Amino acid sequence: MAGIPKTADDVANASEVYSENVLFAAEKFKEHDLICLIEPINEYTIPGYYLNNYEEAVRLIEKDQSKNLKIQYDTFHAQQINGQIGATMRKLKEHIGYIQVAQVPARGACDNRGELDYNFVFDEIRAIDSNWIIGAEYVGNSNESFNWVENMGCSF
């Protein structure tokens, strides 16, 4: 997690410290054949969170000499950061290492009523890169909350 800087000086320091730490972690993860992920988080869910946009994430990834740093693309945050889920995934394709899904605004299951049409989102994911690993982080406490997986042509 990138944290929440409190002052302008903290923001400058956070940039340097976060960058150094993440790049170090990416190298260490590579030694164990693991991908290091960073996740931009929207400012509505965590106000002031340092890594709150994809441009900063890409700048950091481009500094990574180990080529082992990727974005955890959470559609819940992506919709609130800049929307345009399909276009953004296409733009970030080479930088995405993992996709996480949840409905906006209440972080519900993909078939819950909300801002995102997950039939469209999953069609876009399949069209862009069918090899992405996809996970779900949403509010739901029964096996019924997994019905969307099969209904949308996905599988575990």
N, C-alpha and C positions, 0 to 999 in steps of 0.2 A: 504494500500500500504506500502511496506517495505522501500521504499526510496532508495536514492543513496548516500552511504558514500563517502566522498571526500578523506580521508587519511586512512592509515593503522590503526591508533588509532580510527578513526570513524567506521571502519569495526568491530573492537572488541566491541566498545560501541554499535553499531547498533545491533549486535547479542544479547547482553544482554537486551537492551531496547525493541527491537522488540519481543523477546521471552517473557519477562514479560508482555508486553502490549497485545500480542495475547492470551496468556494463561489466563489473566484476562478477556479479551473480551469473550473467549470461555465459561468461567464460567457464565458470565452475560447473554450471549445469551441463555444458557441452562435454566436459570431461566424463560425465556420467550418462551421456546420450539422452539428455532431457532438454526440452525446449523451455526457455525462460519467457514468461508471458508478462506483459504489462497491460493494465486495463484503465482506459480513460473512464472516469465516472462523472455523470452530469452534475451540474451545480444545484439542481433542485433537490436531489436526494442527499448529497453531502455538500452543503454550501462551503465554498472556499477550498475545496479539494484541489491539490496542486495539478495533477494530471487530468485535466478536464476537457481535452480536445485531441483530435486525431493528428493535427499538424505537429504538435509537440511530440507525440508518440513516434511519428515517422522520423522527425529530426533525430530523436534518440536512437532509433533503430538504424538509421544511416550512419551513426557514429560507431556502431557495434562491429568491431573487426572480427569477432568470432562468428558473425552471421548466424547467431543463435537466439536472437531476441525477436519476439513476435507480439502482435496485438491479440489480447483476448477481446474479441468483438462481441459485446453484450448488446443485443438488440434493444433491451430495455433502456440502457444508457444512450445508445446510438440514436434512437428516436428522439430523445430529449436533448441531445447535444446538437444535432443538425438535421434529423429526419432523413429523407431520401435513402432509405435502407438499401435498396437495390443498387443505386448509383454509387453510394459510399462503399459498399462491399466490392463493387467492380474496381473502384479507384484504389482501394486498399488491398486488393487480392493478394499480392505478393507479400504483404506484411501481416496478414491474418494467420494465426496459428491455431486458433480455437474459436468456435462460435458458441455463445450462450444465449438462450432464448427465454423470454417472458413477456407477457402482455403489459402494455402501458395503459393507464397510469398506476394500477394497483399491484403490479408484479404478479399477475395471475397466470394460470395455464394458458397455453397458446390458443385454445378454443374458447376462452372467456371473451366476453364483449370488451372491446377496447379500441385503441388507436390503430393497431396493426392488423392487417389481413394476412394471417400466417399461411394460408394457401398460397398467396402471392410470394411471401417471404421464402417459403421452402422451394417453390418453383425457381426463384432467383438463385438460391443457394445451389440447387442441383445444376442450373445452367452455368453458373460461374465456376464451381469446383465441387464436384460430388465426393471428393475425398476428404473434405473438412470433417473434423471431429466436432460434433454438436452435443452440447449439454443443456440442461434446463435448470434454472434457479427461480422457483416461483412458489407462491403460497398455495398449498394444497395438502390435504392430510389423509387422502384415501387412495386406494387403487383406481377409483373412478377418475381421479385427476390425471391419470395417464392415458385415458381414452383417445385424446387428441393424437397421440403418437401414430397409432394405426390409421385413424381417420384421415390423417394428412399424408399418408404414404411413407411414413418413417418407420424405423424399427430400432430396437435396442441391440 
